[in-house]
Amino acid sequence: MWVNHLSLLPGDPSVTTSFNAINSGVGSGLSGLLIQSSTTGSTGSGGGNKVVEKALDIPPGFSIKGVRIAYENSNPRSFIAQVRLAQVQNPPSTALVLLDDPTPLNAAGPVFADSSSVSIDPSKGPLLLSLRVNFADTSDRIVVRGLGLHVTA
């Protein structure tokens, strides 16, 4: 099930996202969500993970088995460092991490990558998808060209 990758939001003021329908400026130029950072590393200015994140809308009756990402890096030294799915608990004061895949997505690309397998029941609470990014240089860019979920009914 493909989800809207253009709706990923920066989780830290040092991370910016943008979109250009004509050219992403990375690789062949195919459009996508462009991620940049004004600081290096994978820790945000507030001390937490440097991420882009979105809430997921999953139709009733489906289970999530994993995440699929289409991406391209301008330079492999800057990359998606972690894929995480967390489920908001009741009461909604915490979120339980149900997928925490630290596989570095550092291919120059363009490439599809699948996360490790998981089994998540979305009916148990809202889901948050986070992509932790790690920038070695502030001139580097990461473009997300697709974002999907492996699901079963």
N, C-alpha and C positions, 0 to 999 in steps of 0.2 A: 504494500500500500504506500503510494508516494504521498509525502506531506509537503507543505509549503516551506521550502528552504529559504525563500526570500523574507520570511517573517522571523528569522532568528534575530534576537536582540542582543546587543552588547551588554555584558554583565559588569563592566568596569569602565570608568571614564577614559582610560587609556586605549580602549578597544573601540574601533569605529567600523561600521558596516556601510556599504553603499552598493548601488546597482546602476549599470549603464547598459541599456538594451542593445547598443551597437557593438561594444567591445569591452571585455572585462580588463584588458591590459595584461592578461596572464596567458602565456602559451599561444594557442591558436586564436585567442581572443573571444571565444564563445562566451556569451553573457552568463552571469551567475552572481551570487552574493559575494561581494569582495570584502574580505576581512583584513584590516590593518591594525597596527598598534604603534602608539607613540613611545612605548617603552619596551625594553627587551625582557625576556624571561616568560614564565608561565604564572607568575604571581601578580595579582592586581595591586593597584596603589593602596587599596584598603586592607591588603593582607590575604585576601581570599584567592581562589583560582581565577585566572584570566579566561573567561568563557564567552561564548555566544549561546543563548538559550531560548527555548520556546516551550509552551505548553502544547500537549498533544490532544487532538480530538479523535477518539477511537470509537467506531460504531459498536453498539452492544453486541455481545456474542463472540467477540474476537479475543484472542490471546496474542501477546507480543512475544516473538521468538528471537528477535535481534534487530539490529539497525544496519542500513546500507547507505553509504555516502559516496557520491560522485564528487571528486575534488581535483584541484590542480594547484601546486605550489609554485611560486615564482622562483624559489630556491629551496632545495630540500632541507636546509638548515633551520627553516621556520616551518612549522607544521601543526596539525591537529595532534595533540599529545594524549588525549583521553576522550572516550565516549562514555557518557553516563546517563542512565535513566533512574529517576528517583520518583517515588510515589508519596504524595502528601497523605499524612495520617489523620486520624480522627481522635482528638480535636486537631484542626489544621495548624499546629504549632511546630511540627517537624516533618521532614521528608525522609523516608527510608530508601537508601541507595540499593537498587535491585540489579543494576548492571553497572559495572565499573571496569571498563576495558582500557588498559593503559598502552595498548599497541600503538606505537608511533606511526601516524599516517604521513610518512615523509618521502613518498615517491614524488619525483618531479611531476609525473602525471602527463596527461589526464588519466585518471584511473577510478574504478569502483573499488570500494573496500567494505567488507562485512565485519561487524563486531562479533565477539564471542556469543555463543548461544545462551539464551535465558528463557524463562517462562514466567510471564507477568500477566496477571488478571487485571485489566484496566477498570473493572467494575468496583474494585476495592478502594479506589481513590484517584484523584487527578494525577497525571503524569507530567514530569518535566524532563525534557531532553537537553543535555548540556554537552557542548563540544569545548574541551579545554584546549587553548591554543598556546603555543610556545614560539616566541619570536626571538631569533638570534640577532636580527638586524631590523631596524625600524623602516628600512626601505623595502623589505620583503612584503609579499601579499599572498594570501590564501584565497582561492575562489571555490565556493561550494556551488556545484552545478546540479545537484540533485540530492534528495534526502528521502529515504524510504524506511519502512518497517517491514520486517518479515512477520507475517501474522498467520494464524490458523483460526478456523471457525470452530 
